[in-house]
Amino acid sequence: MNSLPVLRLVVALIAGLLLVVGRPLLADEKRIALVVGNSAYRASPLRNPGNDARAVAAKLEKLGFEVVVREDLRTRQIAPMLREFRSRLQPGSVALFFYAGHGMQLKGINYLPTIDADIAGEEDVPLNSLNVSQVLEIMEESKTRLNLIFLDACRNNPFTRRFRSAAGGLARVEAPSGTLISFATRPGSVAADGDGDHGVYTQHLLNQMEVPNQPIEQTLKHLVKGVKRDSGGQQEPWMEGSLEGDFYFVGGAVAAVGPPAAGLGEVASFELSFWDSIRASDNPDDFRAYLEKYPRGQFASLADARLRRLVVPKSPEHMGVDRDAGTSKLFRDCPECPEMVVVPEGGFQMGASMRETGSGDAERPRHLVTIPRPLAVGRHEVTRGQYAVFVRDSGHRSESSCYIWVGPEWVNQPGRGWRDPDFAQTDEHPAVCVSWLDARAYVAWLAKKTGKPYRLLSESEWEYAARAGTRTSRFWGDDPGLACDYANVHDADSQQTRRFEWEAHECRDGYVETAPVGRFKPNAFGLYDMLGNVWEWVEDCLTVNYIGAPVDGSARSGDDCARRVYRGGGWSGPASVRAATRNGNSPSYRSQLLGFRVALPLSSAAKGRP
């Protein structure tokens, strides 16, 4: 055990002694709230949201919150309001967001339109609305201890009448850990504005805030019961998310740091103190120390869950991969076929945050995407040897020219191709100088050869596979200086040889150009070289940003694409070697930095080999 968990244990034991003698343990936590109420809409004014926002803001101030409040929010006020909210948040604080007014969902993203919103169609929504995901992102990046979101935003929305596929109410949100989101009614349903001074939902929320020593979970349960009763069962509030700690609007904190409850005893007090000292930690050794001290403690299951999330597997074997089992997560459909890894279904936040170093507007808005079914993904990029078998068997002609780096610029050099990309390769290197059309021809050949629907990944599938459950800019974290353990990148050696115009990583990975596949550490899904080595073609058309992008894992495609997307960064600099980086070019474009990998859709029941 290292010194940090030992220190935490010592602090916890001292704090436990203070609990036993009845002295306070924790200082008052910092509480910050953002409250918005929109009533004066041009299209369809509402009566109560302004009243709701003022009453909630006043109540929260009495309960010790610093409150940023805006009534009748206009589009130009969104950015300064969010900057102010962000500036007040601190690590370990409690953050709260309350909104009353019109709300809408568009392709699974929740938007709260401003009162001066000029929305003639779906394309106008992101430019005239507050994005709920952006508020969540600010909370998450501020490393708050606990986030509470209350959305009384399910009133019948006049703007969606102009949409081709109108959907009532709001969409479900995948809440980050430590976040509770309370909707005024079920996802996709519409709530009433209320006949009194407040909406039905907000009135009950105000009432429940006043109840002393009531955990937030009980507050929301009573809120649901009251709203259902007063609406005759027509409106039922809905909750998403989960918390690891406790929260009380009134009291509770005093009770938690006072003398132990009857029957709790000194040992339980020490355990509670120890848990309180580590529950917000991102150090897995802290949770190992807790489990070592309290293997059957009251927080053992939570500690075990946190430990599983914090520890990233170093190889596919950590994922329970069994090459010989009938339900193996690794398989190969023929000796010359790519080896495949089964990636489970799931959801993730696609794109880059506003504060991610190296990111741009093409990677935004960040949005929730759900991959609805398991997917088999090439464990490695398609190799030169595998591509050679395809060319031999199919007679495909893919040589004509390829962009290579000559002196200070890219040059489309005739005669270059996958056989001779201007640097030495073996059959274990990734195939390069391959166009999107070449890659599509390969997967069509592979599908015919195996009788299975092999294809390219969609852009969202690719990012989901690359992130492998992580939220950082790279699957190993945010530090580009660690890249050389996980990826073949543009480093000090390639800079000395190639003298690219872009920034080099401050490390050495041992390769100047491409590396044989699988030479670096895999991500948690057991996939190699998802970042670095070569850029990888995907199915999608390249668009300027993610507005209107699919949220179900499908590709944004069409027959008239001027450019197709490639991902992964290749052996490039830190700005490119990130999970959110996207680029693209003509479907016929070939480059010595550009290859691909394959995908195979699986049914939800086919968790292993199809």
N, C-alpha and C positions, 0 to 999 in steps of 0.2 A: 504494500500500500504506500503511495507517495505521500509527501508531507501535507499537501493541500487537504485531502480528506481527513487526515489526523487532526489538522488544525480545526477543521469544521466540527469534528466530533468533540474536541475540547471545548470549543465555543458553545456547542449545543449542551454539553453537560453543565457548564456554568449557567447557561440560560435556564436549564431545567431546575437547578437549585433555586434560582430566582423565582421560578414558577411556584415551587413548593412553599416558599416563605411568603408568597403573595405579592411580590414586587412586579412591576410591569416589565415585559420582555421586549416589545417592539415599539419603535417610535410611530407617530401618526403617519399613515401612508399618504402620498401625494395623490390627489384625485383631480382629473382634468376632464371637462366635458365640452363637446361641440353640440350645440342645439340649433336646429334650423326649422322654421315654420313658414310655409309658402301658402298664402291665401289669395293674393291679388293677381291671379292669372288673367291674361287677356282673353283666352279662349273660354275658360270655364272657372270663374272665381269660386273659392271655397270659403265657408263661414268660420270654421273652427281652428285651422292650423296655427294662425297667429296667436290666438288665445292659448292653444296647447303649448306652443314654444315658450311663451312668457311664463306660464304657470310652472312648466317643468324646469326652466332656468332658475326661477326663484326658489323652487323646492331644492334643487341641487346645490345652490349657493348656501342654503341653510344647513345642508348636510355635509358641508366642507369641501365642495367642488370649486375649482376655478372654472368659470364658464365662459366660453366663446359663443355668443349667441347672434344669430342673424335672422331677421324677419323679412320676408319677401325678397329672397335672394335673387340677384341678377347675375347674368352670365359672366360679366366682367369682374364680379366679386368672388368667384369661386377660387381662383388661384391665391389671392391674398388671404382669404379665409383659411385655406388649407395650410398655407405657410405659417400663419399665426398658431393654428392648432398644433402643427408639428413642433414649433419652437417651444411650446409649453410642456410637451411630453418628455418624460424622463425614464430611463431604464428602471424597472421595478414599480412604476406607478400604475394606477388604475385609470383606464381611458374609457370614456362613454360617449356614444353618438346617439342623439335622438333626432328624428326627422318626422315632420307631419306635412302632408301635402300630396300632390299627385306623384305617382311613381309608375314605371313601366319596365317591362322586360323586353329585351331585343336580343334574340339568338342566345338566350341563357344568361345575359348580363343585365343587372339591375341599374336603371338610370332614374334620377330624381330631377325632373326638368325645372329650370328656373322660371320665374314669373314672366320674364320677357322672351321666353323661348320662341324662336321662329322655326317651327318644325313642319315642313311641307311633306317630308318623307323620311324613311328610315335613315338615310345618310346624314340627316341633320341632327339626329338624337345625341350622339356623343359630343357634339360641339356646343350643345345648348343645355347640358345636364350635368349634375354631379354624379359621378360614377361611384357606386357603393364599394366596388372593389378597390378603388383608389384610397378611400378612407381606411379600409382594412389594411391595405399595404402600408400606409403611414403608421398605423398602430404597430404592425408587425416589425417594421424596420426600427421603431423606437424602442423595441425590447421591453414593452410594458409587461407588467405581471399579469394583468387581467384586462380583457376588453369586453365591453357591453354595448350592444347595438340594439336600438329600439326603432322599428320602422312602422309608423302609422301612415303607410304610403300606398295602401291598396285600394284607394277610392277609384271609382270608375273614371278612366282616363280618356279625355276627348281626343288626344293626339293620335292614339292608336287606330282611330277610325280611318286614317289615311294610309295605313299600312296594308301590305298585301296579305300578311299573315298575322293579324292582330291576336295578342294573347292577353287575357285579363290578369290583373294582379302582378305579383313579383315572382321571380324564379328562385329556386332553392340555391343556397350558397354553401360551398364547402368551406366551413369556418376553420381557421388555423387553430392549433392547440392553444388553450387558454382563452378562448373566445366563445361568448354566447350571443346569438342573434335571435331577437324576438320579433316576429312579424305580427301585424295586427290581425291577420287571418291566414288561412292555409295558402301555400304556394299556388298561384293560378286563380285564386278566388278574389272577390272584391269585398271591401269593408264599407261600413256606413260612416258618413261624416258626423253623425250624431245630432240630436235635436236640442241638446242643452248648450252650455258654454264650451264644452269640450267633446271631442270624439269619444265614443264608448270605450275604446281601448285606452286612450290617454287618461280618461277619468279614473279608470281602475288602476292604471299604473301609478298615478299620483296618490291614490289611496293606499296602495301597497307599500310605497316608499316610506310611509310614516310608521309602519309596524316595527317595533323594536325587536332586536335579537332574532330577526327572521332571515335565514340564509337566502341567497338570491334564487336558488332553485325553488324554494317554497314560495317566494314572491311571485315567480312566474306561474307556478301551479295555481295559486289563488287568482292570479290575473286571468288565466284561461277560464276558470270556473265562473268568475264574475261576468266576463264578457259573454260567455255562452248563455248564462242565465238571462242577462238583460237584453240580449238580441234574439231571444226565443230559439236558440240553437242555430241561428242563421250565420253567426260569425264565430269562428274558433281560432284564437291566436295560436301561432306555431313557433316552435323553437328549433334552432340548429346549433350544434357545437357542444363543447364540454369544457369543464374547468378542473384543474387539479387542486387549487386552493379554495379558500372560503371568502365570501364577501357578504357584508351586511350593509344596507343603507343606513340603518340606525343601530348603534350598539354592536354587539357581536365581537368587535375587536377588543373591547374591554374585557368581555367574558373570556375571550381566548387567551388573554395574557394575565388573567387574575389567578386565584388559587385553583388547583385542579378540582374537577368535579368529584363528587362522592364516589369512592370506589376506583378512581383513576390510578392513584398511587404514584410513587416517585418514578418507577421504571417507565410507566406510560408517559409521564411528563417529560422525561429525558428523551424518549422516542419521538414525541411530538415536537420537541425543540430541535432535535436533530433533523427531522423531516423538514421543518420550516426553514432551516438553514440551507438546505440543498435543493428544494423543490423547483427553484428557477434556474438551477445550474445546467450548463451544457458540457460538464466534465463527467464522462462515464464512470471515472474512479469514485466520484461521490456516491453514486448509486450502488456501486459494488461494495463500498464501505458500509452503506446502510444495510444491504442484504446480508453482509457478513456479521454485522452486529445484531440485526433483527431479522433472521431468516423467515420467521413466521409473523412478522410485525403487521400492524394494521395497514401499512402502506406498501407491503411487499409486492403486491400485484402491480401497483402503479410504478414502483421502482423498477421492476422487471420490464414493464412496457417501455419506460423511458430509456432503459439501457439498450433495448433492442432497436429503438429509433436512433440512438446516438452512435451505435457501433456499426460502421459500414463494412459489410463482408469484403474480404480481400480476394476471394476467388469464387467460382461457381459452386465449389464444394460446400461453402458456407450456406448456400441456398438449398441444400438438400438434394443436389443433383446426383443422380445415379445413372451412369451411362448404360448399365445393363438392364435396368428395370423397365417393365412395359410402360410405365407412366413417366419415363425419363423426361427431364426438362431440356435435355440436349438430344438432338437427333440429326441424321443426315439421310436424305432420300436416295442417294446414289453415291458411289465412290467419288465421282467428280463434282458432286453437288456441294454447295456451301453448308457448313455445319450451322444448325439453327438452335436458338435459345428461346424457350417459351417465356414471354413477358406477360404478366397478369393484367387483367383489366383494372381500371382505376381512373382517378381524376387528378388534375394538377393545374397550377396557374401557369399559363403559357405566356412567354414574353418577358421583357425586362422591366424592372422598376425604374422610376424616374431617376433614382440616385445610383444606378449601377454604372460603374466606370466602364467607358468604352461603348455604352449602348447608344441607340439612336431612335428616332421616331418610327422607323420601319419596324421596330420590335414592340410597338405599343399600339393600342392600349393592352395592358396585361389583362388576361381574361381566363375564366375557368373553362377547361376542356375536359370532357369525359371520354375515355377510351372504353367502349361498352363491352368489348369481348377480348379474350386472350389473343395474343398475336405472337407468332414465331418471327424472330428477327435474326438476320445473319450474325453469327457470333463475331465474325470478322468482316472486313470489307472484302469484296470479291477480288480474288488474287489474280495475278498475271497468269498463273498456271491454269486456273479455272476458266479464265476468259479465253485462253488459247484453245481449250477443248471446245468451247462454244464456237469459235471461229472455224476450227477444223470440221466440226460436225455440221454446222449450218451453212458454211460458205459465205458468212457475212463479211462484207468489206467495210472496214472502218478506218483505213489509213488514207489520209490525203494531206493533212497538215495539223499542226498542234501549236498552241501558244507556249513558248518557252521564254525564260528570262535571259536576255542577251544584253550585257552591259547594264544600262540604267532603265531598260524598258522591256515590256512584253512584245514579242515578235511572233506573228503567225508564220511559222516556218514550214514550208512544203517538205514532205518526205518524213516528217516526224510523226510518231504515233505510239501506240501501246507497246510495240516491239522495241522502239528506240526513242525514249522520251528525253534524250540528251543527258542521261545519267544511268549508271549501271543498276540493274535489277535482277533478282532471281524469281523463280516461280512463286516464292512465298511473299513477295512484295505485293502491295495492292496494285491492281490494274489502273493506269492513268492514261491521259490523252483519250478519254472515253467521253463521247457526247451523251446528252440525254436520249437521243434517238438510238445510240448504240446500247445504252443501258436498258431501254425499253425492249430492244430486240433480244437482249440476253434473257430478260425475265420471261418473254414470250416463248423462247426456246426452252427454258427451264420448265415452264408450265406444261408444254407439250411433252417434254421428256419424262416428267414425273406423273403427269395426269393430275396435278394439283395447281391451284390458282396463285402461283407465285406472282409477285408484282413488286414495284418500288414502294417504299414507305410514303405515307402522306407526311406533310411538314409537321403536323401536330403529333403524329405517331413517332416521328423521329425525335422530337424534343422530349416527349414523354420517356422514350427509351434512353435518351442521353442523360436526362436528369436522374432517372432511377430513384425517384422518391425524394430527391434533395430540392431545396429552394435556393441554394447559393448559385453564384454565377457560373460555377463549374462543379462537376459532380464531386470533386475532392475539396471544395470550399471556394473562398473568394480570392485566395492568394495566388496570383499567376506565377510567383516564384517557385511554387511546388510542382509546376507543370511537368518537369522533366522526369518525375517519378511515374506519371500517369499518361503522358502523351509525347509523341514525336512532334516537336514544334520548331519554329524559327528561334534559334538560340545563338549563343556566342560563336559556336563553330560554323553554323550556316551563314551567319553574318560576315564572318571573316572570308568565307569562300564566295558567297553569292552577292553580298553587299546590297541587299534589298533596301528599298526606301522606307519600309515600315520598321517599327520598334521591335527589338529582339527580346526574348525572355532572358532574365538574368540567371541562367542555369545552363547546364550542358547535358544533352540527352544521349549523346553518342552517335548521332546520325546527322549527316549534312542534308540529304534529301529524304526520300521515303524510307521507312523502316519495314522489315518483314512484319507481317501482321502478328499481333499477340505478344509483342515484346514488352509491353508496359502493363501496369496494373489495370484490371477491369473495373467497371463500375458495379454497383450493388446488384444489378440484374445479370452480371456475368458477361457483359458485352465489352469488347476490346476496341480501342481506337475510335470511340464515338466522338471524341474531340482530338484534333491533331491528325497527323499523318497525311490524309487527303481529304479535301472537301468531298461531300457525297450528294449526288443527285437525288432529289425526291420528286414526287409526282406533281406537285402544285405549280400553278402559274404564280409568277412573282407579282405582288401588288405593293403599293406604296406603304401600307400599314395593315393593321389587323381589324380595321372597322369592317363589319359585316363578315368576318371570317367564320368558317364552320366551327361549331363547338362540340361536335360529336365524333371527332377523329377523322372525318372524311377529308379528302383533298379538295382544294379550291382549284378547279380545273376547267378546261374548255378547249375547243379545237383551234381557237384563234389566239393562243398565248404567244406573245412576242418573246417572253422570257420565261424560263423555268427556274425553280429554286434549287440551290444546293446549300448544304449545312455542314457544320463541323470545324471549319477554320483551316483545315489542312496544316502543313508545316509553316504556319504564319505567326504573327505577333500576338501579344496579349489581348488586344482589342477584338481580334477575330476568333480566338480560341475560347469561346464562351458558349454555354448551352443555348442562349437566346439569339446568337448571331445568325443573320440570314443574308444570303446573297443570291445572285442569279444571272443568267445570260441566255442567249439564243439556244434553242434546243440542239443546234448543230455545233455549238461551241465545244472545243477541246482544249485542255490545259494540262500541263505536267503536274499540277497540284490537284487534279480533279478525277475522282473515281465514283464508286457507289457501293451500296450493300442492298440485300434483298429482304423481302417480307413475305409471310404466308399467313393469311387470316385463318383463325381457328374458331370453332364453335365454343360457346360458353361452357359446354360440358367437357371439351377436349383440353384438359389442363396439361396434358403431356403430348406425346407424339400423336399426330393426327392419323 
